[in-house]
């Protein structure tokens, strides 16, 4: 598969309309770990660059850690890449617990693709919020729901699970457990 502008636009549309079929097409690009790490690196750099550029148009966040990262885009990109790698390892481990067949390189590539989709969703969300500011909360919730649904479809396809809804239930459960663990073990403020 060649990755020209037309193919990317078609894959983006296919990812929204028929996510499992889109993942099958993405995986035909290759399944090597090197390719997956290149995709993660590119997405981490693009995500960091967009985050930094968006911060130029907003007031400081008031959160010293976030302001620190936004002033150090290479650190931000490295942390985003590390986050994608750790998330992929969690998806692999949980999937294997449920007899999933996915491999780490496949999951990493799919996570990078989801991050690519999220870049476009974030830009569209920004434009919509600038045009109609009162829509911010609704658009944010809709974007989060769509991203979670796409992720459940992508994971189900990579691991060979039949039910996207069962995958979604496990995904939400794991996210809640991770969230509770982060709250439990986070330092007091």
N, C-alpha and C positions, 0 to 999 in steps of 0.2 A: 504494500500500500504506500502510495506517495502522499506526503503531507504538504500539499499546496493549499492556497487560500480557499479554494472551492471545496476541497475535501474536508478541511477543518470546519467550515461553516456547516456542511452536511452532517458531519459527526456531532457537532454541537446540537443541531436540531434533533438528530436521531437519539442523542443522549437524553434529551428532555422527553421525547415522544415514546421511544422504545429503548430504554436504557440497557436492557440485557443484550439486545442485538448490537448496540453500540459497543459494549464491552467486548463482544466477540470480534468485532472489527478492529478495535484497539489492540487486542492481543495478537492479531495477525501481523502487526508491525515487527514483533519479536518478543522474546521472553527472557533475554539475557539480563543478568543483574547489572551489567555495565550500562545498558540502555535505560534501565529503571533508575539508576542513580543519576544519569545525565538528565532525565526528565525531572526528577526531584530537585536537582540543582538548579535547573532553569526555572522551575516554578517557584522555588524559594527566593531566587533573585528577583523575579518579576513581582512576587507578592510583597517582598520587602520594599522594592522601588515604588510600587503603587501606594503602600502604606505611608512611606516617607513623603511622597508627593501630596497625598491627601492631607497629611498633617500640616503642610504649608498653608492650607486654606482653612484651618481651624485653630481655635485657641489651644494653648497647652492643656493636656488632659487633666492635670492636677495630680496625676499618678507618677511619682518620680521614676519608678521602674520603666513605665511605658515611655516617658519622655526621654529617658536614658537610651532606650533601644531605638527610638525614632531618630536620635542623633548619631547612631552608630549602625548604619544599614547593613554592614557586613556581619555584625553580631546578630542582628535581627534575621538576616537570611540564613545564617548557620543554625539559629534556634528553630526557625521554621522547617528547615531540612531535617533537623534532628526530630522535631515533632512528627513529621510525616513518616520517618523511619520507625519511630517508637509506635506510632499508631498502627502502621502496617504489621509490625511484630505482634501487637495485641490482636489485630484482626486474624492473623495467621494462627495464633495460639487458641483463640476462642473458636475459630472455625474448625481447627483440628479436633478440639474437644467434642464437636458435633459431627465428626467424621467428614469434614470438608476436604476437598482435594486440591485446593489452591496452593500455589507455591509463592514464596516470599517475593520473587521478582515480579510475578503477575500482580500481586496485591499492591506492591510499591508503584508499579506503572499505573494501575487503576486509581490509586490515591492521588498520584500526580495529575492524572486526567481530571479527576473531580476538582482538584485545586484550580486547574485551568478553567473549568466551567464556572467555578465560584468567582474567579476574577471578572468574568463577563457579567455575572449576576450582580456583583458588587458595584461595578461601573454603571450598570443599568439602574440599580437601586439609588446610587448617588444622583444620577440625572433626574430620576423621578422625584426624589426628595427635594432637590433644588427647585424643580418646577412646582411641586405641590407639597410643601413642608409638612402638612398635617398627615400625610400618608406614611411618614417615616416608620412608625411602629408597626403598622399593618404590613408594609412591604418587608420589614425586617423579619417578622414572624413567618410570612409566606416564603421568604428566601430560605430561612432555616428549615422549614417543613420540606421544601423541595429538595434541599441538599441532603437531608436525612433520608428521604425516599429514594433519591438517586443512589446514595451510599448503600442502602439496603439492597437495591437491585444489583449494584455492582458486586457486592460481597456474595450475594446469592449465586450470581453467574460464575464468578471466579471459583467458588468452592463447590459448585455443582449442586446447590440446594434447590429443591423444587419450589418451595414456598417462599415468596418474597415477604409475605406478612409475618411468617415465623421468624425469618431473618431480621425483620424490622423490630419485632418484639424483643429478640435477644439483644440487638444493637441498642435499643433504648434501655434495657435492663443493665447492660454493661456500662453505658454512659452514666446512668444513675449511680451505679456502684463506684465508678471512678470519681464522680463528683462528690459523693459522700466521703470517700477516702481522702480526697484532697481537702475537704472541709475539716475532717477529723484530724488530719496530720499537719495542717497549715499552722504556721506560727501565729500566736495571738497578736492582735493589732494594738 
